[in-house]
Amino acid sequence: MLDQMKGLKPNVEIQKMMETLGCTGDSVKPKDIVDRIETIDFQTVTIAGSKFMYCGIRMLGGFVVVGKPAACIDPNNWRDEIGQKVSFDNSFDEIYKLEAYRKMSTPKAPPRELPVRDGFKLFDAKPIQREAYQLTEQDITAISFDRDADSDSNRACIFVGLSPISFAFHCKPEEIKAGDYVVFINESDTYHCSEEVFNERNIT
């Protein structure tokens, strides 16, 4: 826990009650928030003759949360220690709300299905980034076709700037059209992808 949090303990009474009563569902835990706090800063300002103390909590990643300020109805009661505790609790409560929204709005993973085939296992594919070039009408008129002797794939070639780009395709030559993409994974894996399929697979 941060040195700055000495004396600034989040309220864990509800969390302890949940544990005692056997609440095992997903929840926002104070420790999860505390572990991600980077810095805490307090600022006291005077507005219209009254003092207010604000607490800014900076989370890992740079996001800063500022809750309602601490204030006194009687200036004689002002104590920095009390203002820090009240303003900290207010900002911490705001983080609770944000964390609750994040958890509730994050899509839940669907139940994991069993493999259809005996002996097979399910594996989660890793997302990747792809380089892709969108074909133009000019590309289509200048495209050349040839067959790769070392594979069963048909291949075509276009020029992007002054660079020749060779790619595999698995459709009829006349089905390659403007708006489609040439996708580059590596030098040996460059291929044609229709615009419809590309838009289904990628964020454009």
C-alpha atoms as an extended CHARMM CRD file, in Angstrom:
* protein
*
       204  EXT
         1         1  MET       CA              0.0000000000        0.0000000000        0.0000000000  PROA      1               0.0000000000
         2         2  LEU       CA              1.2260000000        3.4950000000       -0.7720000000  PROA      2               0.0000000000
         3         3  ASP       CA              2.9010000000        5.5230000000        1.9700000000  PROA      3               0.0000000000
         4         4  GLN       CA              0.4360000000        8.2670000000        1.0700000000  PROA      4               0.0000000000
         5         5  MET       CA             -2.4090000000        6.0380000000        2.2720000000  PROA      5               0.0000000000
         6         6  LYS       CA             -1.2560000000        5.8440000000        5.8740000000  PROA      6               0.0000000000
         7         7  GLY       CA             -4.3600000000        6.7390000000        7.8370000000  PROA      7               0.0000000000
         8         8  LEU       CA             -6.4960000000        6.6650000000        4.6450000000  PROA      8               0.0000000000
         9         9  LYS       CA             -8.0990000000        3.2520000000        4.8260000000  PROA      9               0.0000000000
        10        10  PRO       CA            -11.0060000000        2.4780000000        2.4970000000  PROA      10              0.0000000000
        11        11  ASN       CA            -14.1830000000        1.2070000000        4.0990000000  PROA      11              0.0000000000
        12        12  VAL       CA            -14.0060000000       -2.5990000000        3.9760000000  PROA      12              0.0000000000
        13        13  GLU       CA            -16.9770000000       -3.3070000000        6.2500000000  PROA      13              0.0000000000
        14        14  ILE       CA            -19.2840000000       -4.3150000000        3.3940000000  PROA      14              0.0000000000
        15        15  GLN       CA            -16.5840000000       -6.5130000000        1.8410000000  PROA      15              0.0000000000
        16        16  LYS       CA            -16.0620000000       -8.3260000000        5.1510000000  PROA      16              0.0000000000
        17        17  MET       CA            -19.8230000000       -8.7900000000        5.5180000000  PROA      17              0.0000000000
        18        18  MET       CA            -20.0160000000      -10.2820000000        2.0160000000  PROA      18              0.0000000000
        19        19  GLU       CA            -17.2280000000      -12.7320000000        2.8260000000  PROA      19              0.0000000000
        20        20  THR       CA            -18.8910000000      -13.7000000000        6.1010000000  PROA      20              0.0000000000
        21        21  LEU       CA            -22.2170000000      -14.3330000000        4.3690000000  PROA      21              0.0000000000
        22        22  GLY       CA            -20.5830000000      -16.3670000000        1.5860000000  PROA      22              0.0000000000
        23        23  CYS       CA            -21.0790000000      -13.9300000000       -1.2920000000  PROA      23              0.0000000000
        24        24  THR       CA            -18.8350000000      -15.4250000000       -3.9840000000  PROA      24              0.0000000000
        25        25  GLY       CA            -20.0700000000      -13.5440000000       -7.0580000000  PROA      25              0.0000000000
        26        26  ASP       CA            -18.1270000000      -10.8790000000       -8.8920000000  PROA      26              0.0000000000
        27        27  SER       CA            -17.7540000000       -7.5940000000       -7.0170000000  PROA      27              0.0000000000
        28        28  VAL       CA            -15.5970000000       -4.4970000000       -6.7070000000  PROA      28              0.0000000000
        29        29  LYS       CA            -13.1010000000       -5.1290000000       -3.9250000000  PROA      29              0.0000000000
        30        30  PRO       CA            -11.3410000000       -2.2440000000       -2.1290000000  PROA      30              0.0000000000
        31        31  LYS       CA             -7.9620000000       -3.9820000000       -2.4230000000  PROA      31              0.0000000000
        32        32  ASP       CA             -8.3180000000       -4.2270000000       -6.2190000000  PROA      32              0.0000000000
        33        33  ILE       CA             -8.6220000000       -0.4370000000       -6.3470000000  PROA      33              0.0000000000
        34        34  VAL       CA             -5.8720000000        0.2430000000       -3.7870000000  PROA      34              0.0000000000
        35        35  ASP       CA             -3.4070000000       -1.9530000000       -5.6760000000  PROA      35              0.0000000000
        36        36  ARG       CA             -3.8700000000        0.1970000000       -8.7920000000  PROA      36              0.0000000000
        37        37  ILE       CA             -3.4650000000        3.6110000000       -7.1400000000  PROA      37              0.0000000000
        38        38  GLU       CA             -0.3570000000        5.4220000000       -8.3270000000  PROA      38              0.0000000000
        39        39  THR       CA             -0.5120000000        8.7200000000       -6.4330000000  PROA      39              0.0000000000
        40        40  ILE       CA             -2.8590000000       10.7020000000       -4.1840000000  PROA      40              0.0000000000
        41        41  ASP       CA             -2.9390000000       14.4910000000       -4.1480000000  PROA      41              0.0000000000
        42        42  PHE       CA             -4.8950000000       16.9290000000       -1.9640000000  PROA      42              0.0000000000
        43        43  GLN       CA             -5.6910000000       20.5170000000       -2.9110000000  PROA      43              0.0000000000
        44        44  THR       CA             -7.3810000000       23.0700000000       -0.6430000000  PROA      44              0.0000000000
        45        45  VAL       CA             -9.1460000000       25.9930000000       -2.3040000000  PROA      45              0.0000000000
        46        46  THR       CA            -11.1800000000       28.9080000000       -1.0000000000  PROA      46              0.0000000000
        47        47  ILE       CA            -14.3840000000       29.7020000000       -2.8790000000  PROA      47              0.0000000000
        48        48  ALA       CA            -16.7200000000       32.5020000000       -1.8120000000  PROA      48              0.0000000000
        49        49  GLY       CA            -15.0020000000       32.6370000000        1.5530000000  PROA      49              0.0000000000
        50        50  SER       CA            -15.3170000000       28.9110000000        2.3240000000  PROA      50              0.0000000000
        51        51  LYS       CA            -12.5430000000       26.3090000000        2.2980000000  PROA      51              0.0000000000
        52        52  PHE       CA            -12.8470000000       23.1060000000        0.2960000000  PROA      52              0.0000000000
        53        53  MET       CA            -10.4140000000       20.2070000000        0.1150000000  PROA      53              0.0000000000
        54        54  TYR       CA            -10.3130000000       18.0400000000       -2.9930000000  PROA      54              0.0000000000
        55        55  CYS       CA             -8.6330000000       14.6610000000       -3.3680000000  PROA      55              0.0000000000
        56        56  GLY       CA             -7.2650000000       13.5210000000       -6.7000000000  PROA      56              0.0000000000
        57        57  ILE       CA             -6.4860000000        9.8130000000       -7.0480000000  PROA      57              0.0000000000
        58        58  ARG       CA             -4.2720000000        8.9330000000      -10.0160000000  PROA      58              0.0000000000
        59        59  MET       CA             -4.6200000000        5.3270000000      -11.1510000000  PROA      59              0.0000000000
        60        60  LEU       CA             -2.0110000000        3.2440000000      -12.9460000000  PROA      60              0.0000000000
        61        61  GLY       CA             -2.2660000000        4.2830000000      -16.5680000000  PROA      61              0.0000000000
        62        62  GLY       CA             -2.7510000000        7.9630000000      -15.7740000000  PROA      62              0.0000000000
        63        63  PHE       CA             -6.5260000000        8.2250000000      -15.2050000000  PROA      63              0.0000000000
        64        64  VAL       CA             -7.3280000000       10.7010000000      -12.4010000000  PROA      64              0.0000000000
        65        65  VAL       CA            -10.5160000000       10.6080000000      -10.3220000000  PROA      65              0.0000000000
        66        66  VAL       CA            -11.6410000000       13.6020000000       -8.2230000000  PROA      66              0.0000000000
        67        67  GLY       CA            -14.6710000000       13.2490000000       -5.9660000000  PROA      67              0.0000000000
        68        68  LYS       CA            -16.7380000000       15.7730000000       -4.0460000000  PROA      68              0.0000000000
        69        69  PRO       CA            -14.7140000000       18.0540000000       -1.7550000000  PROA      69              0.0000000000
        70        70  ALA       CA            -14.6240000000       18.1010000000        2.0190000000  PROA      70              0.0000000000
        71        71  ALA       CA            -16.0120000000       21.2500000000        3.6350000000  PROA      71              0.0000000000
        72        72  CYS       CA            -16.9460000000       22.5900000000        7.0860000000  PROA      72              0.0000000000
        73        73  ILE       CA            -20.0320000000       24.5510000000        8.0970000000  PROA      73              0.0000000000
        74        74  ASP       CA            -17.9020000000       26.1670000000       10.8170000000  PROA      74              0.0000000000
        75        75  PRO       CA            -14.3180000000       27.2230000000        9.9680000000  PROA      75              0.0000000000
        76        76  ASN       CA            -13.3100000000       26.5090000000       13.5800000000  PROA      76              0.0000000000
        77        77  ASN       CA            -13.8340000000       22.8070000000       12.8940000000  PROA      77              0.0000000000
        78        78  TRP       CA            -11.4210000000       22.6990000000        9.9440000000  PROA      78              0.0000000000
        79        79  ARG       CA             -8.7140000000       20.0900000000       10.3320000000  PROA      79              0.0000000000
        80        80  ASP       CA             -6.5620000000       18.9570000000        7.4100000000  PROA      80              0.0000000000
        81        81  GLU       CA             -6.5980000000       15.3640000000        8.6400000000  PROA      81              0.0000000000
        82        82  ILE       CA            -10.4030000000       15.2680000000        8.5790000000  PROA      82              0.0000000000
        83        83  GLY       CA            -10.5550000000       16.9770000000        5.1930000000  PROA      83              0.0000000000
        84        84  GLN       CA             -8.1360000000       14.4370000000        3.7290000000  PROA      84              0.0000000000
        85        85  LYS       CA            -10.1520000000       11.5100000000        5.0650000000  PROA      85              0.0000000000
        86        86  VAL       CA            -13.5070000000       12.8590000000        3.8280000000  PROA      86              0.0000000000
        87        87  SER       CA            -12.2550000000       13.9330000000        0.3850000000  PROA      87              0.0000000000
        88        88  PHE       CA            -10.3420000000       10.6630000000       -0.0570000000  PROA      88              0.0000000000
        89        89  ASP       CA            -13.4490000000        8.6150000000        0.7530000000  PROA      89              0.0000000000
        90        90  ASN       CA            -15.4820000000       10.6920000000       -1.7180000000  PROA      90              0.0000000000
        91        91  SER       CA            -12.9860000000       10.1120000000       -4.5380000000  PROA      91              0.0000000000
        92        92  PHE       CA            -12.6480000000        6.4260000000       -3.6500000000  PROA      92              0.0000000000
        93        93  ASP       CA            -16.4390000000        6.0740000000       -3.8930000000  PROA      93              0.0000000000
        94        94  GLU       CA            -16.3080000000        7.5440000000       -7.4030000000  PROA      94              0.0000000000
        95        95  ILE       CA            -13.7890000000        4.8740000000       -8.4170000000  PROA      95              0.0000000000
        96        96  TYR       CA            -16.1770000000        2.2460000000       -7.0380000000  PROA      96              0.0000000000
        97        97  LYS       CA            -18.8690000000        3.5030000000       -9.4140000000  PROA      97              0.0000000000
        98        98  LEU       CA            -16.5140000000        3.4960000000      -12.3960000000  PROA      98              0.0000000000
        99        99  GLU       CA            -15.2530000000       -0.0020000000      -11.5840000000  PROA      99              0.0000000000
       100       100  ALA       CA            -18.8020000000       -1.2790000000      -11.1680000000  PROA      100             0.0000000000
       101       101  TYR       CA            -19.7590000000        0.1690000000      -14.5620000000  PROA      101             0.0000000000
       102       102  ARG       CA            -16.6670000000       -1.3500000000      -16.1850000000  PROA      102             0.0000000000
       103       103  LYS       CA            -17.3980000000       -4.8000000000      -14.7930000000  PROA      103             0.0000000000
       104       104  MET       CA            -21.0870000000       -4.7020000000      -15.7100000000  PROA      104             0.0000000000
       105       105  SER       CA            -20.5450000000       -3.3250000000      -19.2230000000  PROA      105             0.0000000000
       106       106  THR       CA            -17.6950000000       -5.6680000000      -20.1910000000  PROA      106             0.0000000000
       107       107  PRO       CA            -19.1440000000       -8.4530000000      -22.3680000000  PROA      107             0.0000000000
       108       108  LYS       CA            -19.1570000000      -11.7560000000      -20.5560000000  PROA      108             0.0000000000
       109       109  ALA       CA            -17.3440000000      -14.6260000000      -22.2220000000  PROA      109             0.0000000000
       110       110  PRO       CA            -19.8280000000      -17.2250000000      -23.5160000000  PROA      110             0.0000000000
       111       111  PRO       CA            -19.8370000000      -20.6050000000      -21.7870000000  PROA      111             0.0000000000
       112       112  ARG       CA            -16.9370000000      -22.6880000000      -23.0740000000  PROA      112             0.0000000000
       113       113  GLU       CA            -18.1720000000      -25.4260000000      -25.3560000000  PROA      113             0.0000000000
       114       114  LEU       CA            -16.7710000000      -28.9240000000      -25.5620000000  PROA      114             0.0000000000
       115       115  PRO       CA            -15.0000000000      -30.0650000000      -28.7500000000  PROA      115             0.0000000000
       116       116  VAL       CA            -17.2490000000      -31.7870000000      -31.2430000000  PROA      116             0.0000000000
       117       117  ARG       CA            -14.6490000000      -34.4020000000      -32.1670000000  PROA      117             0.0000000000
       118       118  ASP       CA            -13.2120000000      -36.9800000000      -29.7830000000  PROA      118             0.0000000000
       119       119  GLY       CA             -9.5820000000      -36.3380000000      -29.0190000000  PROA      119             0.0000000000
       120       120  PHE       CA             -9.7080000000      -32.6820000000      -30.1020000000  PROA      120             0.0000000000
       121       121  LYS       CA             -9.1700000000      -29.7090000000      -27.7910000000  PROA      121             0.0000000000
       122       122  LEU       CA            -10.3740000000      -26.1330000000      -28.0250000000  PROA      122             0.0000000000
       123       123  PHE       CA             -7.7810000000      -23.3810000000      -28.3230000000  PROA      123             0.0000000000
       124       124  ASP       CA             -8.2930000000      -19.6200000000      -28.1520000000  PROA      124             0.0000000000
       125       125  ALA       CA             -6.7970000000      -17.9000000000      -31.1800000000  PROA      125             0.0000000000
       126       126  LYS       CA             -4.5000000000      -14.9420000000      -30.5420000000  PROA      126             0.0000000000
       127       127  PRO       CA             -5.5850000000      -11.6150000000      -32.0880000000  PROA      127             0.0000000000
       128       128  ILE       CA             -3.0740000000      -10.1840000000      -34.5350000000  PROA      128             0.0000000000
       129       129  GLN       CA             -2.5130000000       -6.9850000000      -36.4540000000  PROA      129             0.0000000000
       130       130  ARG       CA             -2.5010000000       -7.1570000000      -40.2260000000  PROA      130             0.0000000000
       131       131  GLU       CA             -1.0700000000       -4.8880000000      -42.8550000000  PROA      131             0.0000000000
       132       132  ALA       CA             -3.5150000000       -4.5610000000      -45.7210000000  PROA      132             0.0000000000
       133       133  TYR       CA             -3.7630000000       -2.6520000000      -48.9890000000  PROA      133             0.0000000000
       134       134  GLN       CA             -7.1410000000       -1.8700000000      -50.5490000000  PROA      134             0.0000000000
       135       135  LEU       CA             -7.2800000000       -2.4750000000      -54.2740000000  PROA      135             0.0000000000
       136       136  THR       CA             -8.3190000000        0.3750000000      -56.5960000000  PROA      136             0.0000000000
       137       137  GLU       CA             -9.8590000000        0.3150000000      -60.0590000000  PROA      137             0.0000000000
       138       138  GLN       CA             -6.4240000000        1.1520000000      -61.4610000000  PROA      138             0.0000000000
       139       139  ASP       CA             -4.9480000000       -1.8990000000      -59.7060000000  PROA      139             0.0000000000
       140       140  ILE       CA             -7.5890000000       -4.1490000000      -61.2180000000  PROA      140             0.0000000000
       141       141  THR       CA             -6.8680000000       -2.9600000000      -64.7660000000  PROA      141             0.0000000000
       142       142  ALA       CA             -3.1030000000       -3.4270000000      -64.3090000000  PROA      142             0.0000000000
       143       143  ILE       CA             -3.1520000000       -6.7150000000      -62.3580000000  PROA      143             0.0000000000
       144       144  SER       CA             -1.2020000000       -9.6650000000      -63.7810000000  PROA      144             0.0000000000
       145       145  PHE       CA             -1.8850000000      -13.3140000000      -63.0160000000  PROA      145             0.0000000000
       146       146  ASP       CA              0.4720000000      -16.2620000000      -62.8150000000  PROA      146             0.0000000000
       147       147  ARG       CA              0.6700000000      -19.6310000000      -61.1350000000  PROA      147             0.0000000000
       148       148  ASP       CA              3.1570000000      -20.4360000000      -58.3760000000  PROA      148             0.0000000000
       149       149  ALA       CA              4.9040000000      -23.6100000000      -59.3970000000  PROA      149             0.0000000000
       150       150  ASP       CA              5.7660000000      -24.4070000000      -55.7790000000  PROA      150             0.0000000000
       151       151  SER       CA              2.1990000000      -24.3730000000      -54.4860000000  PROA      151             0.0000000000
       152       152  ASP       CA             -1.3880000000      -25.0460000000      -55.4660000000  PROA      152             0.0000000000
       153       153  SER       CA             -2.3320000000      -21.3880000000      -55.0720000000  PROA      153             0.0000000000
       154       154  ASN       CA             -3.0310000000      -19.0410000000      -57.9170000000  PROA      154             0.0000000000
       155       155  ARG       CA             -1.0430000000      -15.8320000000      -57.6450000000  PROA      155             0.0000000000
       156       156  ALA       CA             -1.4120000000      -12.3100000000      -58.8970000000  PROA      156             0.0000000000
       157       157  CYS       CA              0.8160000000       -9.2580000000      -58.9150000000  PROA      157             0.0000000000
       158       158  ILE       CA              0.1900000000       -5.5380000000      -58.6130000000  PROA      158             0.0000000000
       159       159  PHE       CA              2.4600000000       -2.5340000000      -58.2160000000  PROA      159             0.0000000000
       160       160  VAL       CA              2.0190000000       -0.3490000000      -55.1440000000  PROA      160             0.0000000000
       161       161  GLY       CA              4.0960000000        2.6930000000      -55.9570000000  PROA      161             0.0000000000
       162       162  LEU       CA              7.1740000000        1.1650000000      -57.5850000000  PROA      162             0.0000000000
       163       163  SER       CA              7.0850000000       -2.0550000000      -55.5620000000  PROA      163             0.0000000000
       164       164  PRO       CA              5.6950000000       -5.2690000000      -57.0420000000  PROA      164             0.0000000000
       165       165  ILE       CA              3.3860000000       -7.0750000000      -54.6340000000  PROA      165             0.0000000000
       166       166  SER       CA              2.7080000000      -10.7480000000      -55.2830000000  PROA      166             0.0000000000
       167       167  PHE       CA             -0.2040000000      -12.3860000000      -53.4900000000  PROA      167             0.0000000000
       168       168  ALA       CA             -2.1600000000      -15.6170000000      -53.4410000000  PROA      168             0.0000000000
       169       169  PHE       CA             -5.8590000000      -15.8130000000      -54.2710000000  PROA      169             0.0000000000
       170       170  HSD       CA             -8.4000000000      -18.5990000000      -53.9880000000  PROA      170             0.0000000000
       171       171  CYS       CA            -11.1810000000      -17.4160000000      -56.2470000000  PROA      171             0.0000000000
       172       172  LYS       CA            -11.7110000000      -16.8300000000      -59.9420000000  PROA      172             0.0000000000
       173       173  PRO       CA             -9.5160000000      -14.0080000000      -61.2900000000  PROA      173             0.0000000000
       174       174  GLU       CA            -12.5710000000      -12.0280000000      -62.3260000000  PROA      174             0.0000000000
       175       175  GLU       CA            -13.8660000000      -12.1390000000      -58.7420000000  PROA      175             0.0000000000
       176       176  ILE       CA            -11.0000000000       -9.9210000000      -57.5400000000  PROA      176             0.0000000000
       177       177  LYS       CA            -12.4270000000       -6.4130000000      -57.5580000000  PROA      177             0.0000000000
       178       178  ALA       CA            -11.7410000000       -2.8740000000      -56.4560000000  PROA      178             0.0000000000
       179       179  GLY       CA            -12.3510000000       -2.4820000000      -52.7260000000  PROA      179             0.0000000000
       180       180  ASP       CA            -10.9210000000       -5.8970000000      -51.9110000000  PROA      180             0.0000000000
       181       181  TYR       CA             -7.7390000000       -6.1440000000      -49.8540000000  PROA      181             0.0000000000
       182       182  VAL       CA             -4.2740000000       -7.5890000000      -50.2220000000  PROA      182             0.0000000000
       183       183  VAL       CA             -3.3300000000       -8.7240000000      -46.7050000000  PROA      183             0.0000000000
       184       184  PHE       CA              0.3220000000       -8.9660000000      -45.6880000000  PROA      184             0.0000000000
       185       185  ILE       CA              1.2080000000      -11.2740000000      -42.7830000000  PROA      185             0.0000000000
       186       186  ASN       CA              4.8140000000      -11.9460000000      -43.8160000000  PROA      186             0.0000000000
       187       187  GLU       CA              6.8210000000      -12.3280000000      -47.0270000000  PROA      187             0.0000000000
       188       188  SER       CA              5.5380000000      -15.8520000000      -47.6060000000  PROA      188             0.0000000000
       189       189  ASP       CA              1.9670000000      -15.1950000000      -46.5200000000  PROA      189             0.0000000000
       190       190  THR       CA              0.3500000000      -12.4090000000      -48.5590000000  PROA      190             0.0000000000
       191       191  TYR       CA             -3.1190000000      -13.0540000000      -49.8740000000  PROA      191             0.0000000000
       192       192  HSD       CA             -6.2730000000      -11.5990000000      -51.4020000000  PROA      192             0.0000000000
       193       193  CYS       CA             -9.3060000000      -11.0730000000      -49.1670000000  PROA      193             0.0000000000
       194       194  SER       CA            -12.7020000000       -9.8480000000      -50.3070000000  PROA      194             0.0000000000
       195       195  GLU       CA            -13.9140000000       -6.5530000000      -48.8640000000  PROA      195             0.0000000000
       196       196  GLU       CA            -16.8610000000       -8.2530000000      -47.1750000000  PROA      196             0.0000000000
       197       197  VAL       CA            -14.7390000000      -10.8860000000      -45.4180000000  PROA      197             0.0000000000
       198       198  PHE       CA            -12.0640000000       -8.3360000000      -44.4770000000  PROA      198             0.0000000000
       199       199  ASN       CA            -14.6230000000       -6.0750000000      -42.8060000000  PROA      199             0.0000000000
       200       200  GLU       CA            -15.9970000000       -9.0330000000      -40.8490000000  PROA      200             0.0000000000
       201       201  ARG       CA            -12.5580000000       -9.9580000000      -39.5310000000  PROA      201             0.0000000000
       202       202  ASN       CA            -11.0260000000       -6.5800000000      -38.8480000000  PROA      202             0.0000000000
       203       203  ILE       CA            -11.7560000000       -3.1990000000      -37.2990000000  PROA      203             0.0000000000
       204       204  THR       CA            -11.6260000000       -0.7050000000      -40.1450000000  PROA      204             0.0000000000
